[in-house]
Amino acid sequence: MAAFGELGVMPEITEALEKMDWMLPTEIQSEAIPLILGGGDILMASETGTGKTGAFCIPIVQVVYEQMLESKKKQQEAEPKAQTYERSILWTLSPVDRAHDLVLSNDLLTAQSKSGNWQGVRATRGVKRARGQSNLNTKIYYEVNFADQGLARVGWSFANGSLDLGTDRSSWGYGGTGKKSNNRQFTDYGLPFGEKFDIIGCILDMKTGEMSFTKNGRNVGVAFKLPTQLLENQEIFPTVCVKNAGCQVHLGPSSNHNDYKPDNCIWICDADASLVCDGPNDMEVEIDDLKPLAIILEPSRELAKQTFDCIRLFSKGLGIESALLTGGGGDVAKYSGEQPHIIVCTPGKLSEFASKNQIPLKGVHFFILDEADGLLQQGQQNLIRSVHNKLPKMFSSGRRLQIICCSATLHNFAVKKLAQELMYFPTWIDLKGEDSVPETVHHVVLRINPKTDTIYKDLCNLFETDGVHSRDNVNQAIFDQHRKPSRPEELSEAIKLMKFYYTIRAIESLKIDQAIIFCRTKLDCDNLDNFMHSMDEKTNSNKFCCVRLHSSLSQNQRQKNLDDFKHGKVKFLICTDVAARGIDVKGIPFVIQVTLPDDKANYIHRIGRVGRAERMGLAISLVATEPEKVWYHSCNRHDCRDTRLSQNGGCCKWFDELSMLGEIEDHLKCSIQEVGRDFKLQVDEYDGKVVYGAKRLEQSLTYEGHVEQLKSIVGNLSELEARAQTNFLKLYM
């Protein structure tokens, strides 16, 4: 309890964690929980099964609960709900008077927008010349600092002026292209700016109405001259607008910033009190206690259910309502008109409910993308962007929208690109680094070679294959004892037969009694499931008792199959990549890959099913030495049987597993051990015989072997140390 408390987790939640026997946070939880509670955007990468779900669920539950308590406190004090920003005495940028897609830092002095459109913001306070104050001799100054390269306009505007600075009569700007602008009149003025470390000063002479600008301390000259009666009739505010860029605004002196303020100017925050006025505070803004407060997007129904269960456990007794929206069930309306605080959903349901405005998005504080690379592989980029565009970027309390992106594999271009586009200076928590195989996982390859192994000739009518070669007249060459297959189609069909056979052979040879079996397609899953059940019927046993897991099954059937596997009612779970992604089934000793994945990163996901909680695991991959023709559906027809290649308008392709194996080995920077058809594994010199599914042997058991290995090295080190000391004594004595 104390361990989680040190991370900032409140006692109400730590008690729930204690009841779940969560005594110590994992490494990813120790890193992520404080950062999420601190309000930042987070990218987290950690091995599968290391507690990523808890790392983002725990702080989300806490922030939602704190929000509920704050709302109740306001109601008890009989105060109206906080719909407006209450001004502090500090000069900052306004979380109220800003464009929708512009976000501010926690100190409200840094503005950033990832939008391709201009997004502006005014300061919380401005200045106004008192009527008849002709003897005033004050030049007001503020400056803008660019920590990174970007396109911006800086200047001044009235309260009713456009935040797209310089595009109406009530705003005046100096742009990064070197032009000044007012009322959409862009004319040459000064030097271009926006490079890293550029500092632009903005000067307003309250006596003459002259506006001028400086770049890195160099005065560019007078840009505009406003009639003094305008400064007497309306308040004018420091204003900046950016386009896919960010900048930091200084409205006063700072100890950690070297400014270029001219000696004849004063900081705007030091202006005479008779000049200072507050900005507008009656604008419609996002309300902090609208629901839902968090949306968690998952790539599959099973993973959504898993996360939903975690949320409910962590929030037990806190009064937090949560909803699960997945295909085949889930409806916000069933909550009697009350929106839940937290919604866990799959892409299809989020798109459906958001498009019908059944989920109000104005109060969403958290947008979580779990298994982000999986979501992008499904082609959900446009949905993520669409939802993000509808979410508020700031709230009246000063809080920003938080985006949390997590997966076992964040190190790919698509995830980094999305993060750069949507997130605000995200913090990377990388406990995984580049893809690697955990020490608790052994992975081996069996080469399926139809040219040297003719076992397929004995497999006639034992099971069905995927039908890719149903029109290729391949059976005669495969099953005729006096012929050998030679055409690519014949070799491909032989490979399909051999892979199912060697799946059964692996189970028998290694005495596997629990495993996840990965197939390429739903049809392959169904065919292997039928074959294994037929084997049980023939042997009158339950040696191959199995269930399937893929998207064509109903939600209830999928959940039942998964529960049966988790609870040991069946021995084997046959599934596709998408269905198995992120599912946490503890203690799995074996994984069999009937076909390698199309993406090398998915290899890590697959073999990551084993070797968890310090238990040893074995992953077996059946790799064809010849290209195999496989389904590669690009159409939406469920009964598609178009066996033409995709480049010819069909739904098939040739898959070269040897090339994919080479890519995987290059990616992992290692060679994967091969096994023979008897599946006899090499005994490790130090680990000895391994019992898969059992806890890994302690390192002390291999002490003697390591001593022998290091003896000569230690001897050399001792000799070098003696030589170094002798040389030192000769030099200085």
N, C-alpha and C positions, 0 to 999 in steps of 0.2 A: 504493500500500500504506500509506504514511504517513498519507494523508488519512483512510482508514477507521480506522486505528489511533488517530487523534486523537479519534474518536467513542467509543472504548472497545472496539472490535472486536478480538478476540484474533488473534495472528499466524496461527494455523492456518486461520482463516477468511479473513483478508485475502489469504493466498497463493492460496486457491481463487478469490477475486474477481479477483486479478491475472491468473490464467490465463484468466478470462472477459473480460479487457480492461475490467474495471470499475476504472478508475484513480481517478475522483473520484465521491463520492456526489452524488446529486441533492439538490435543496433539501428535499424531503420526507424523504429518508433522513437528511440532516444534522440535521433537527429531531427525527425520531421515534426513531432508534436509541438515542441516549443516554437518552431518557425511558423507553423500554421496558426497557432494561437497568437503569434505576433502580428499577423495580418498580411503576410507576403504571399506572392505567387510561388508555387513550388513545383519543381520537376524532380521526381524521385525514381531512381533505378536501383533495384535490389533483386537478389535471386528469388525465384518462385518459392513460396512457402516460408518467407522470412517475416511475415507480419505486416505487409504493406496495407492490407485492408484496415487493420486496426490503427495503423499510423495515420490514416486520414479520417477514419470514422470517429475516433475518440475526440480529437479537437473540434470536429464539426458538431458533434452532440453537445459539447461544452459550450461553444459559442451560441448555438441555438437556445440552450437552456438559459444562458446569461441574458440573451435577448428577451426571453419570456419573463424572467424575473424583473428586468428593467421596465418592461411594458406594464406588468402588474403594479410595480411601485408607482409609476406615473398615474395609473388609475386610482390607486389608493389615496394619493395626494390630491385627487380631484383636479389634476392638470390636464389640459387638452393634449392630445397626441402630438408628438414633435413632428410637425410637418414643415417647419421652417428652420433655417440654420440660425442659431443664436450666436450673435457676434461676440467675439472675444476682443480684448483690447489690442490684440496683436494684429499687425498687417499681414495678410496672407492672400493667396488666391482663393476665390470663392467656390466651394463645392456646389453652390446653388446656381450662380450666374456663370454657367459654362455650357459648352456643347455636349451632346449626349455621349459621344464616343471619345471624349477626352477624360483622362484619369489624372488624379493628383497623388503625390506622395503623401506619406503620413503627416509630414510637417506642413503640407499644403503650399509648398513653395516650388515644387517641380511638377511640370505638366508634360504629359506624353500622350500621343495618339498614334495608333497603328493603322488608322483609316487613311484611305487614299484621298479623302476630302479634307478641306480646311476645317479645323476644330479649334475654337477659341475659348478664352476664359478672361474674366475681369477680376480685379482685386476686390477684396471685401470692403475697402474704403477708397474714397477719392477726395478730391479737393474742389472747392468752389470759392471764387473770389467774392468777397463781401461787397455789396453795392456801394459805390462811391469811395472805395478804398484806393484812391489814386496814388497815394504815397508809398504803396506797397512795393518792395524791391526784393522779391523772392523768386529764385529759380529752383523749381522742384526737380528731383532727380531719382531715377531708379535704373537698374541695369539687368541685363539678361545674359546668362552664361550658358554656353553650349558645351556639354561634356562629351557629346558625340556629334558627328556630322549630321546635318538635317536642314530641312527647308522651313522657314518661319517668317512671320511678320511681327514686328513689335511696334508699340505706339500707345495711342490714347483713344478713348471713346466715351461718349455720353452713355448714361444708363439705358437709353433706348436705342443705342447704336448696335450695328451688326457685330456679332462675334467673329465673322469673317472680315477681319480688320481691313478698312480702306475700301469697302465695296458699297458704302452708302454715305450720305451727307454728314452722319454723326460719328464717323470713325476715321482716324488718320493713322496710316501705317508706313513703316519702312521695311521693305522686303529683302529677302536673302539674295535676290537677283540684282540688287543695287538700285531698285526703283522705289519711288514713293507713290502712295496711292490715297485717293479720297474720292468717294462717289464713283468708283470703278475707273477713275482716270489714272492710269499708270504712266509715270514719266520718269526719265532718267534723273538720278539724284546723287547717289554716292557710290561707295564701294560695296561689292557683293560680300555676303557673310554667310555663316552657317558651318564653317569648318570647325573641327574639334578645337576647343579652348578659346574660340572667339568670344569676346565680351562686348555687347552693344549697350551703350548708355543712352537713356531717353531723358531729354531735358524739356521742361515746360516753364517758360517765363511768365509768371502770373501777372506781371505788370504790363508787358507788351503783347502777350498772347502768342509769342513766337515758340514754335516747336523745332528742336534741333536734335541731332543724334551724334553719338561718337562710336568709333570702332576701335577697340583696344587702346583707348585713351586719345585717339586722334579725332578731333572735331570735324565732322563731315559738312557742317554748315546748316543754315536755317532751311527747313523743309516746308513748313507751313506757318502762316500767321493768322491766328483766329481773332475775330473782333472781340474786344474786351467785354462787350455786353453779353456775348455768348457764355463767357466764363462766369458772369454774374448771374445768368439765368439758369444754368444747368451745372450739375456736378459732373466732373470728368474723372475717368478712372484709368489707371495703368491697365493695358490690355495686350495679350499676346495670342497669336494663333499659329498652329503648327500643322504640318501635313506629313504624316508618316515619320514623325520626328519627336524629339523631346527637348526641353530646355529648363533651366533653373532660373527663377526670378529672385532678385535681391531688392527688397523694398527698404532695407536698412543695412547698417554695417554688420559684418560678420567676422568673428575671430578666425575662422578657417577659410576666408576668401579675401584675396587681394583685389581691391576694387580700383576703378579708374575715375572715381568721382572728382570732377573739377573743384578747385578751391572755392569758386564763387557760387557753388550750388549746395543745397542741403538735401539730405535724404528725405523722401516723401513722408516717411514715418516720423520725421522730426519736424514736420511742418507745423506752423502755428495753429493752435486749437481752433482759431476763428476760421481757418480754411478747411478743416477736416470735416467730412460728412460720411455717413454710412451708405453703403450700397443698397439696392432693392432687396427686401427680405420677404416679399409677399408672393414670390413666384411659386408655381406648382412644382414640387420636387418629389423624389421617391421617398416613400414613407418607410421607416425602418422596421416596423413590426407587421408588414404584410406577409402573407404566407403564399407559397412555400419559401423557405429561407435557403434551402439547398437542393440542388439537382445533381444526382450521381448517375452518370451514363455508363452502362456496361455493354460489352459486345454480345453477350449471350444471356438467355433466360436463367441458366443454371448459376452463372456468376452473379447475376442480379439478385437471385434468391439468396445466395450465400452472403452477399453484402447486406441485404435487407435484414437477414437474421442477426448479423453482427450489430447493426444499428439498434435493433429492438433489444438485444441483450445489454448493450452499453447504456441505453436510455431507460431501462426498466425502473419504474417508480418516479420518473421525472416529469411525467405528463406530456411527453413529446409524441406527437402523432406522426407516423411514417406510413408511406404508401409504396406498394410494389406495382409497377406498371409494365407488364410484359405481354407478349403475344399469347393469346389463349386465356387471358383473364386480367383483372385489375381495372378499376374504374374509380376515378377521383370522386364521382358523384356518390359513391356508397358511403362517404364520410359525412352524410347528412348535411351537405352544403358547406361543411367546414373543410377548408383546404388543409392538407397535412403540412407539417413543418419541413419534413424531408421526403423527397421523392427519389426512389431508385427505379430506373427504367432502362429499357432497351431502345435502340435508335428508332425502330418502327413506331413504337407507342409514343415516344417523345414527339416525333414528327406529327403523328395523328392528333394528339391532344393540343400541341402548341398551335397547329394550323387552325384548329377550331376554337382557339382561345379558351380552352377548358383548363389550362394551367396559366394563371396570371404570373407574369415574369417580372413585375415591377419591384418585387421585394426579395429577389434571389441574391443572396450574399455569396454563395459558394456554387461554383460550377466545376464538377469533378469529372475528369475523363480517366476512367480506370481501363487498364490494358489499352493504352492509347494507340500503340502500334497496331493492335488488332482492329480497333475502330477504323483506322486509316486504311488498313488492308481490305476492309469491307466497303470502302468507298464512301465513308460518312463525312468527308471533309466539308461538303456543302451544307449538310445538316448542322454540323458543329458551328460553322461560320454564321449560318442563319440564326440559330438560337443565340449565339454570342452577340450578334448585332441588336437583338431585342432586349438584352439584359441591361439593367442600369449599371453604369461604370462607377458611380459614386453615390453616397447616401448623405442625408442631411446631418448625420452624426459625424461625418468626416471619414467614415469607413469606405474602403474601395471594394469593388467586386474582387473576390479571390478565385483564381483558377488553379486547380491542382491537377497535375498530369502525372500518372504513374503507370509503370509497367515493369516487366522483367527485362525488357529490351527497349531502352530509349535511344540507343545509339544508332539511329538511322536518319537519313536526310529529311524524310517526310515529317517526322516528329519534331525535329529541330526547326524546320520551316514553319510549322504550325505554331510552335511556341513563340517564335520571333514575331509572328503576325498577331497573336492574340494576347500574349501575356505581358505583364508589366514588370520588367527587370526581374525575371524569375531566378530563384535560388536553386542551383542544382544540388541534389543529394545523391551522389553516385557511390553506392557501396558495392557496385558490381563491376564497374569498369567495362572493358570490352568483353564480349561473350567468351565464357570459359566453362569448362565442365567441372562441376564440384568434385572434390577428392573422394566423396562418398559414392560416386557413380562410376561404374565400369561400363564402357560401351564397346560393342564388337560388331563386326560385319560378317555376314555370310553371303558369299557371291553366288548368285543364281545364274548358272551358265548352261543354257539349253544345248550348246554344241558339244559339251563333254559329259553332261549328266542327262540320261534319258529316262529318268524316273517317271516323267509325264506320260510315257506310253502305257503305264499301268493304272492311270487315273481316269480312264474312260467312264463317263456317266456317273462319277462319284459326286460331282457338284457342278453348279453353273458358274460360268465366268460372267464378265460384265456385258457380253454381247457386242463388243466393238468389232469383232471379226466374224460376226454371224453370216455375212455375205461374201466372205473372202475364201471360202472353200479350203479350209485349213485342216479339217479333221483327218482326212486320209493320210496326209504327210505326218501328222502328229502320232496317230495311233497305229499305223501300219508298222509292224515290227521290222519290216525289210526296207523301210525308207527313213531318211532323216530330213527334218525340216530345213529348208534353205532360204525360202523367201522371208523377208522381214516380218510379214504378217504371221507366218507360221511360227517363227521364233518368238514373236510377241505373245501369241496365244499359249505357247508352251511355258513361257515365263509366268503367266497368270495361273496356270495349273500348278506349277512348282511352288509358287509362293504360298498358296493355301496349304499344300502338302507339308512344306517345311515349317509353317506355323505350328501345325499339329506335332511335327517331329520335335521342334524345340520344346514344346510343353512337356512331351513325354521324356525326352532325354535329360532335361534339367529339373524334372519333377516339379514343374511350376504349378502352384495351387492358387495363385492370385496374380493378375497382371492386367494392364491396360494395353489393348491392341489397337494400333492406329491404322486405319485404312484411308485411301485417297478419297473415295466418294461414298455417298449414302448407299448406293447400289452394292458396292463392295462390302460394306458393313452387313447389309441384309444377306448377301450370298454366303459370307463367312459364318454368320450367325446360323443360317440354315444348315450349313455343312457340319458345324460343331454339334448342333443338336442331333443331326442324323448319326454322328459318331457315337453320341451317348446312347441313342436308341439301339444301335448295332451291338454295342458292348454291354448294354443293360447296366449302365453306370451313370454317374454324374461328374465324370472326370473333366468334361468340357462344358460344364454348365455356364451359360453366358447370357448377357443382355446387350442390347444396342443403345446407342445414344447419338441421335442426329436430329436435324431440324424438322424432318417430315413426321416425326412422332408427335402425338398430342402432348401438351404440357404435363398433364397428369401422368401419362405413361413415361415420359422422360424422368420426372421426379421419382416415380416408383422404381424405375430401373436403377437410377443413381443411388437411391436409398438402399435397395437390395444389395448393390455392390459394396457400398460403404459398410453395411452391417454384416457382410460375409455370407449372405444368403445365396449369392452366385459367385463364381470364381473369376470370371473374365468380363471386362467391359470393353466392347468393340465400338469405336467411335471415330469421328472425324476431328480435324484440328479445331474447327470453330466450336463444336459442341464441348470439347474438353478444355478449352482455354481457360486458365485461371481456377479450375475446379480443384479444391483442396481435399484430397483423400489421403489420409495419413497412413504411413507404413507400407506403401506399395513397393514390393521387392523387384518386380519385373515390368519392363515395357517392351513390346514387340512392334516394330514398324514394318508393316507389310510392304509399304512403298515409302520412299523418302519424300519429304515435303518439297513443294516448289520453291520455298523460301528458306535459305540456310538458317535464318534466325528462328524459324519454327522448329528446327532440329533441337535447339536448346530448350524450347518450351516443352517439347515432347519428352526428352530424356530427363527434364527437370521434374517429371512426375515421380521419379524414384530418388532415393538417396537423401530423403529429408529427415530431420530430427536425428542426425548422426547415424542413421541406419544405412547400411550398404544396399546399393541397388544395381541392377544389370539391365542395360538397354541393348536389345538385339535388333539390327537392321538387316532386312533382306534386300540386297542390291543386285539388280539385273546387270549382267555384263553386256547385254544387247539392248538397243532402244525398244521401249514398250509403247504401243499405241494406247492412249488413255483418253477418257472423256475430259473435255475442256469446254463446258457449256457456256455459251455466250447468249443463248436465247432464254426466254422465260417459260418455255413449254415444259410441263412436268413429265410428259410422256415422250420427250425427244429421243429419237433413234437415228439421228443424222450422223452417220459415221464418216462423213467427209472431213477433211482437215479444215481447221478454222480459217486458213488463208483462202480456202475455196468456198467459204460460206457455211461450213459444217461446224460440228461441235466436238472435234477430236484433235489431238496433237500427238506427236512423237516425243516421248519423255526419255532423255538420256540420263539414267541414274548414275552411271560412272562419272559423268561430268559433274553432276550435282555433288557426288561424294567428294570429288576433288575440290570443289568450291567450299564445302563444309570443312575439309581438312585445312585448306588455306586460311579460312576464317578463324578456325580454332588454333592454327599454328601447331598442329600435331598430326601424326598418322594414327588412324583408328585400327586397332588390332583386328585381325581376321580370325575366324574360326572355321573348322571343317564341318562337313555334313553330319558328323557325330556330336557336334556342339561341345567338345571337350575343351575346357578353358585352361589356359596356362596358369600355373600357380605362381603368385608373386613371391619374389625372393624374401621380402620382409613381412608382408601381411599373411603369408601362408594361405591355407584354404579359407575362402571367404564364404560365410553363410549369408546369403542375400535376404534382406528383411530384418536381420539381427543388428544390434548396435555395433558400431565400428570398434575394432579392437583398440585398446589404449596404446599410445605410442611406446609406453614403457615395456610392452611385450616384445618390442623389436630392438631393445636396447643393445643386446650383444651384437646383432648384425650391424648396427650403426657404428659401434665402437670399432669393429674391424675395418669398416669402410673409412673411418676418419683417422685411424691410428697413424698412417703415413703422413697425412696432412698436418696433424698436430706435431709430429716429429720435425717436419720442415719448418713450421712456425717457431718452434723452440730453438732450432739452430739459427734462424734469422735473428731472433731476439738476442741471443748470446753474441752474435757477430756485431749487431748494432751497438750493444753496450760496450763491447771491446773497442770499436772504432771511436766511440764518444770519449772513452777514457784516454785513448792515445792522442786525441786532438786537444783536450783541455787539461791534461795533468802532466 
